[in-house]
Amino acid sequence: MGMWLIPALIAITIISVISFVSTLRIAKMTTERKSEKDTPISETVEEYATMLNPIVWVYAIFLLFLGIVIFYYWSQAGY
């Protein structure tokens, strides 16, 4: 087992949980829709459209993970 296995599993788990919860919310909103036409976009989505995007979360988690790895290597080098 390499040193990347545990951090990769943690990152995959976090991304999977966020994606699963988002999917359940969307499915619930779809089943509760009252008409066949689209409902208006909520104010929360309009204000925070970027923050609710799963791709943004993936990049944020990747950058956090990358920062941890860089810090680890830096601390092991003894600078």
C-alpha positions as CSV (number, residue, x, y, z in Angstrom):
1,M,0.0,0.0,0.0
2,G,1.4,3.4,-1.0
3,M,1.1,6.6,0.9
4,W,-1.6,7.8,-1.5
5,L,-4.1,5.1,-0.7
6,I,-5.6,6.5,2.5
7,P,-5.7,10.1,1.4
8,A,-7.3,9.1,-1.9
9,L,-9.9,7.0,-0.1
10,I,-10.7,9.9,2.2
11,A,-11.1,12.3,-0.8
12,I,-13.3,9.8,-2.7
13,T,-15.5,9.3,0.3
14,I,-16.0,13.0,0.9
15,I,-16.8,13.7,-2.8
16,S,-19.2,10.7,-2.9
17,V,-21.1,11.8,0.2
18,I,-21.4,15.4,-1.1
19,S,-22.6,14.1,-4.5
20,F,-25.1,11.6,-2.9
21,V,-26.6,14.2,-0.6
22,S,-26.9,16.7,-3.5
23,T,-28.6,14.0,-5.7
24,L,-31.1,13.1,-3.0
25,R,-32.0,16.8,-2.6
26,I,-32.6,17.2,-6.3
27,A,-34.6,14.0,-6.5
28,K,-36.8,15.2,-3.6
29,M,-37.4,18.6,-5.3
30,T,-38.3,16.8,-8.5
31,T,-40.9,14.5,-6.9
32,E,-42.4,17.4,-5.0
33,R,-42.9,19.6,-8.1
34,K,-46.5,20.6,-8.5
35,S,-46.6,21.2,-12.3
36,E,-44.9,20.0,-15.4
37,K,-43.3,23.4,-16.0
38,D,-40.1,24.3,-14.4
39,T,-40.4,26.0,-11.0
40,P,-38.6,29.4,-10.5
41,I,-35.0,29.3,-9.3
42,S,-34.7,29.8,-5.6
43,E,-32.9,32.9,-4.3
44,T,-30.3,30.8,-2.6
45,V,-29.3,29.1,-5.9
46,E,-29.2,32.5,-7.7
47,E,-27.0,34.0,-5.0
48,Y,-24.7,31.0,-4.4
49,A,-24.8,29.2,-7.8
50,T,-21.0,28.7,-7.8
51,M,-20.8,27.4,-4.3
52,L,-23.5,24.8,-4.9
53,N,-21.8,23.4,-8.0
54,P,-20.3,20.0,-7.2
55,I,-17.3,20.6,-9.6
56,V,-16.3,23.6,-7.4
57,W,-16.3,21.3,-4.4
58,V,-14.2,18.7,-6.2
59,Y,-11.6,21.4,-7.0
60,A,-11.7,22.7,-3.4
61,I,-11.1,19.3,-2.0
62,F,-8.3,18.6,-4.5
63,L,-6.5,21.8,-3.6
64,L,-6.9,21.1,0.1
65,F,-5.5,17.6,-0.5
66,L,-2.6,19.0,-2.6
67,G,-1.8,21.5,0.1
68,I,-1.6,18.8,2.7
69,V,0.7,16.7,0.6
70,I,3.0,19.7,-0.2
71,F,3.1,20.5,3.5
72,Y,3.9,16.9,4.3
73,Y,6.8,16.8,1.9
74,W,8.1,20.2,3.1
75,S,8.0,19.1,6.7
76,Q,9.8,15.8,5.9
77,A,12.6,17.7,4.0
78,G,13.5,19.7,7.1
79,Y,13.6,23.2,5.6
